[in-house]
Amino acid sequence: MAAPKILVVDDQPINVQLLRRKLEKEGLQVNTAFNGVDALASVEKDRPDLILLDVMMPEMDGLEVCQRLQAREHTKNIPIIFITAKTSKEGKIEGLGAGAVDYITKPIDLDETYARVQTQLRVVSINRQMAELQHRLAESRRAAALGAVTQGIAHNLNNLLGVVIGYLDLIKAFHDKPELVRRNVQHVDEAVQRIVVIIKQLSTLLVRARPPLVKTSLQKMIENGINRFQADYKISQPIAIDNPLGDLLVDTNLEIFEDVLAKILINAWESYGDKADVERAILVSTRRSERSSETTPFVEIMVEDNGHGINEDIRDHMFEPFISTKCTVGVGMGLTVARHALRNIGGEVSLTDRPGGGVIATLHHPVNKRPLPKEEDSE
């Protein structure tokens, strides 16, 4: 990946030289200009990722340069950090009002300048990720008529984009408080990662061709799925396994099955609520499926919890996208994706009440693509 490009604009050559040396030492590409006219020409020739712009320059000052860049559609989103000798509150407000995202006062502190540049480059990177995700979502909508799924995704993305914009506004408002900037950038990162998860889940729903299957032992499938759950959700608690079928060979797509089991397990885990002191007992067990026939043998993998059970308000809609009892923005597709993915390899997911409380989630998985020999089927 190419290093970010910075345009340094200052009519004082010594300032340009110092900034260029510092930024290039940190691995950034640097272009320079010594007046406003050259700065505009440089932007047109080689568009930078960020501009360090001196305010006080002859003929065309930094404020006018900023205003001209803001007026052009293809340059208005380039972040500008003003370099100014003005220390008054009015001077700083004037610069921010012109469209700058931050300011640095002279004499220049090189380390502080680099820190501010890094913060703004991180925001640029996040904005580009968001634009790419929106582009991918638009392509996905055109690729399939997903109805309620795309509507739900759009709603959640809009909510998450609102969260991102809110924190970006806070970054601008508290630009001179590094600790608040770092905290708000972290919140933006978290929201973007949830957007990434939604897009990944949408991609899963769009898969139509049956994926390749390989023979894998049932025990390995379960253990790998539990490991995936623990790694993805950073949960260390062991999960109990009762697998009387042992190393029965099953034709499966291990990546898909691991993801499905991980989603079912996190659903069971979260059914216990937010109390940290609750013992979240979860059991994974197996048995031959009652839906098996001589030509289509199935196995069932049950995930049992003793949590709050199935909410009556969503009982009839559990597998619809974005149906969730949680209040967090960007959740509610786990069961939808799990059912779709398992159906794609010939299986099914069902949820039932557990006697005594809780839920039993059952993964119905075909054993193989061909009929089992009678002697194997009778074991």
N, C-alpha and C positions, 0 to 999 in steps of 0.2 A: 504494500500500500504506500502511495506517495506521501511524503511529508506535507503537512499543511503549509499553505503559502501565506506569508504576511507581507503587506505593503506598509513600509515606514515612510511617512511624509513629514518633513521638517525642513525649514529653511536654514537651520544651523547644522553644517556638516558634521561637527563633533558629536551632536546628539544622534544623528543618523548612524555614524560609525559605531558608537557605543551600543546602540540597540541592535544593529545588524550583527555585531560580533557576539553579543549575548544570545540572541535568538538562534543564530546558526550553530553556536556551540551546543545548544539544546536540541539540535536536530531538525530545526524548522527551515523552510525555504524563505528567503527574504528578497523582496524587490524594494527599490527606493525611489523617492521623488523629492525634489527640493522646493516645489511650489504647487499651487492648486491645479494649474492647467496641466502640468506634467502628471499629476496624480490621477486626474480624470482620464488622461490618455493611457496611462499604465493599466488602469482598471479595465478599459475597453480591450486592450491588447492581451492581457493575461490576468483574468479575474482572480483576485485573492480570496482566501477564506476569511480574512480579518484585516482591518486597516487600523494602524496606529497613526493618528492624524493630529498634527500641531494646530492649535487654534489660531495663534497670532502669526500670520504670514502676510507679506506684501501682495498687493494686487487682488488676489482672491484668497480670503482667509478660510480657515477650516470649517467655519459654520456654513459658508456658501458651498464649499465642496460637499459637505454632508447633505445639505438640502438638495443639491443637484443629483446626487446619488439616490437619495430617497425618492426623487420624482421619477426615476426610471424603473420600469418594471423589472428589468433583468439585473439591477444592482441594488434594489431597495432592501434586500434581505441580507446584504453583507454587513456584519457587525462592525461598528466603528468605536474605537476607544480614543477619546480626546486626550491630547497632551497639552496641558495649559499651565500658565503661570498664575492664573486667577485662583485665588483661594477663598473668595467670598461665596456665600451660599447662592447669591443671585447668579454669579457666573457659572456655577456648577449646574444650576437648574436650567440656565439658558442652553448649555451644551446638551444636557439630557433631553430637553424639549425639542432640540433640533433633530433628534433621532439617534444620538449616541447611546450605546449600551453601558458605558462606563467612562471614567475619566482618571487621568493620572496627573498629579501636580508636579511641577518642576521645583527643585532639582530632581531628576529622575532617579528612583531607586530601581536598579536593574532586576533584583530578585522579586520585588513586589510587582514590577511590570510583567515579568514572566509568569508569575502566579495568576495575575488577572487575565493574561492572554490564554493560559491553559484553561481557566474557567470558561471563557467565552468559546474556545474551540470545542470544549466538551458540549456546550449548549448547541453549537453548530452541528456536531455529530448526531446529537439526539434528534434535532429537527430533521436531518436528512433521513435518519432511520424512520421517523414518523411518516415522512413523505413517501418513502419506499413502501412502507406497510400499507399506506392508503392506496398506492398504485396497485399493489398486489391484491388488495381487497376488491378494487374495481375490476381487475381481471377475473377474479374468482366469481364475482357476481355475474359477469358476462358468460362465464364458462358453464354455469349451472343455475337453474331456477330453484334456489334453496328455500324460497318462501320465508317462513318464520325464522329459519336459521339466520339468513342474511339480515333480516330486520332486527333480530336480537343482537347480532354482531354490530350492526351500525349503531344501535342504541348504546351498547357498552363501549364501543370505540369513541363515540361522541362524549360520553361521560369521562372516559379516561383522558381524552384530549383536553377536556375542560380542566381536569386535574393538572395536567402538564402546563397548560397556559397559565393557570393560577400560580403555580410555583415559579414559572418563568417571570411573572410579574413581581413576585416577591424577591427574586434574585435581583431584578432591576432596582426595586425599591430599597433593598439593603445591600447594594453593591459594595459599600464601604465597610461592611461587617463580614469578614471572611468566614467566620464560624457559621453564620446564618446562611451564607452563600453555599458552603459545603453541605449543610443539612438539607437545603432546598434542592440542590442538585441531586442528592441521594434520593429524595422523594420523586424527582422527575425520572431518575433511573428505574425506580421500582415500578412506576406507572408504565414506562415504556416496555419493561420486561413482561408486564401483564398483557400489554398489547401484542407482544411477540407470541405469547402463549395462545392468545385467541386466534391469531393468524395461523399458527401451527395446527391448532385444532380444526380450523376451517379446511386447511390443506388435507387433513386426514379424512374429512367428510367427503372431499371431492374425489378420493381414490375410487375408481370403479372396477379396474381390472383385478382379478383375484391374484394376490401376491404369491410368490413361490413358497412351497411348504417343504419342510424337512422332517425326518423322523427324529423325535426328541423324547427322552424319558419324562414321564409325568412329574417325577420328583424334581428333576432339573428345572422344568417349566415353573413349578411352584416356587422353588428356591430362588430362581432368577427374578421372578416377579416380585418376591418379597424384598430382595436386594435392591431392585429398581425403586420400589416404594420408599425404602429407607434412605436411599441416596438422593432421590428427587426431592423428597420432602424433609430431609435432614431429621429423620426420626430414628432413634437408636433402639427403641423397645423391641424385643424379640416377638415374633408372631408364632403362635402354636400351630403345629402341623399334625394332622391325623390322616395319613395316606395309606390305607390298606392295599391300594392298587400298585404301590411301590414304583418300580421302574418300567411300568407299562409304556410301550412305545406309541407315541401319538404323532400323526402328521400335523405339524403346526408351522406358523411363522413366528419364531421366537420373539422377534422385536415387537410384533403386534400384541402377542399374548402378554408379554411383560408389561407393556403399557396399559393394557386393559386391566390386568390384575392390580397394578399400582393404583389406577384410578378407583377401582372398587375398594381397595384397602384404605385409601385416604378418605373415601366416603364413610367407611365404617369408623375410622379414627375420629372424624369430625362429628359423628353422631353423638359423642359423649359431651359435646359442648366445650366451653372455654375453661372449665375448672382444671387447674394444673394438678390437683391432688387426686383426681379420679383415676382409678385403675382401668385402663382402656383394654379390657380383655378382648382379643380377636382370635378366632380359630379358623384355620383353613383345612377343610376335610374333602375327601373324594369318595365317589361311589360310581358304579355302573348306572347309566341313565335308564329310566323307565321308557324313554322314547326310543331306545335302541331297538333295532329290528335285525333280522338275519342279514339284510343287505346294508344297513346303515347303523353301525355301532356308535354309541355316544358315551362320553364320560361326563360326570358333573363335578365341578370344583365349587364347593360352597364356602362362602366367607360369612361367618357369624359374628355379630357383635351384641352387646347387651346395653346399647345406647338408648336414645330417646325414641326410637322407633320411627315409623313412617308418619309424617305429618299429614293429617287428614285433608288439609287444604290443598296439598299437591299430589295426593295419592293417585289420582287419575291422570296426572300430567308429569310424572317423574322423569320420563325419558324425553320430554320436550326440551329444546334448547333454552338455556338461561332460566330454568325453573330451579330455584334455590331458596333455602330458608336463611342463608347467610346474607348479611347486609353489605359485604364488601363489593365494591365496583369491580366488574370483570370476572365474575365466577358464574358457574351454572351450566357448563357444557360437558362436565366429566362423564356423566351417565350417557348422554347423547352420543358422545364420541366412542365410549366403550361399547355400546350396543352396535353402533354402525361398524366399528372395526371388527368385532367378533362375527357379525353377520357376513362380513366380507370374506371370512375363511370358513363359512358354513356353520357357524355357531349361533348362540343366542344368549342374552342376559335377561334374568328375571329377578324380581324382588318380592319377598313375602315376609309377613310378620313372623317373628321368632316366638315360640311358646315361652312365656315367662318374661317377655320384653325384648326389644331390640329387633334386628332385621337379619334375614338370611338372603344374601345375594348369591344367585346360582349362575355359574358359567356353564352352559351346555356346549360341549366341544366334541365335534366328530373325532373318532379315534384314527381313522385313516380314510384315504380316498377310495379304497376298494373294499369289498366285503371281506370281513375276517374269515379265515378258515374255521370250520365248525369246531375243531378241537381247541383252537385258541379262544374262540368266543365263549366256550363253556368253562374256561378256567375261573 
